[in-house]
Amino acid sequence: MFHLSRKLYLPLLIIFLILAGTNACKDEYNSVIPYAPVNMNINPTNFIELNIPGGSYYFANAGYGGIILFRDLTDNSNPFLAFDAACTHEISTTTRVVADQSGLATCPVCKSQFILFGGNGNPIKGPAIEALRQYKTTYTGGRIIISN
């Protein structure tokens, strides 16, 4: 019985390790929007829109299609979220989604809508099926740091 158990144990262990290895330590999600280096340091008091919960400001010369900086209501320690404004269906530097105070961003071309509240940028109306590319934000010392 011991030899039979050992014969089964080793192949099962190998299969388990292979399966565990394929699910462990996945790389970060790769967006359909091309990578563009981002390193911004912003004073939110310079932008009236960012002082209002649900407000947003568009920075045209950053990211791939510009960056939408959004003032979220769900996290008081880091109330700012940053998304690339390029629509994940159109994938163009010239077609950008437009955010409103309801926390939605809409593509003027394909009419896809993305939710900004809560920090995910997921599409809630197609044809887009990919979330907006999100950038890392840190709110410290009264400044917003945006990076990737």
N, C-alpha and C positions, 0 to 999 in steps of 0.2 A: 504494500500500500504506500509506503514511504517513497519508493521509486516512481510510482504512478503520479503521486502528488507533485514530486519534484519535476517530472516531465511536463506536467501541466502548468506548474508555477512559473517556470522560466519563460515560456512563450507568452503567458498572460502578462507577466511583468514587462516584457519587451514591448508588447502592444500598448500597455498602459503608458509607458514612458514616451513612446512615439506620439500617442494621442495627446498627452499632457504637454509635450513640447510644441505641438502645432498650435496650441491655444494660449501658451504662456508668452508674456512680454511682446505683445503685438506692437508694431510701430504705430506712431501717431496716425490718425486718419489722414489720408491724402485727399484733399479736396479736388474737385474737377477744375477749380479755378487755379491757374498757374501761380507758383510761388513768387512772391515779391517781398524783398526785405522791408521790414517795418521797424522803426525805432523812433517813437515820438514822445515828447515830454510837453504836456499841455497844462496850462492854468485854466481851470474851468470858469473862473470868474470873468474871463475875457469873452465868454460866449454865453449870452443871456439864455439861449435855448437849453444849455446844460444845467442851468440852475432850477429847471422845472422838471419834476418827475414825469417821465414819458417824453421829454424833449430830446431832440437829436440835432447833431450838426454834421454836415458833410465836408470832408477834407478831400479836395479833388486830386491833389498831387501826392497821394500816398497809396500804398497797396497796389493791387492790380487794376481795379476799376474805381479807385477812391475808397475812402473809409467812412463809414457811418459810425459815429460815436453816439451811443444811446444811454440816456439816464434811466436805469431800471428802478423798480420799486421793491424788488424782492431781496436785496442784499444791502444793508446799510453800511457794512464795513468796506465794500467795494461796489458802489452803486453804478459803475460805468461799464458798458459792454461795447466792444468794437467789432464790426463786421465789414468784410469787403463788400462794396456796393455792386460788384459785378453779379448779374443774375446767373445762377448755375444752370439755367437752360439756354440762355443766349450766349454766354461765355464771350464777352466782348468788353474791351476797355472803354467803349463809348456808350454802351447800354447799361445804365445803372438803375438799381432799385431805389425807390424814394420812400423814406420813412415818414410816418405820421404819428401823432400823439397817442393814438390808440395802441401803439406797439406793433404795428404791422408795417412791412416794407413791401411795396408793389412794383413789379416790373412793368414799365409803360408799353413794352413791345408784346410780350407773351401773356401778360396779366397774371403771372404767378404771384402768389402772396406768401410772405415769410413772417413768422412770429419772432419778434425780438425780445419780448418779455420773458424773463426766466433764463435767458442766456443760451438759447440753442440755435436760433436762426432757421429752424425747420420749415419746410414748405407746408402750408395748410391748404393751398389751392394751386393746382398744376397749370401748365404741364411740367414744371420743375419738380424733380424728385430728390434732389440733393440739397442739403442745408447750405446756407451762406457760409463762406469761409469766416471763421471767427479768429480774432487775434487776442492774445493775452493782455489783460489790463490789470494794473495795480494802482490803487489810490492811496497815496501816502504823502504826508506833509502838505496837503492841499493841492497836490499835483496828480495828474493822470499820466501814467507811463503805458504806452501801447507798444507791444513788440510781438515777434513771432519766434 
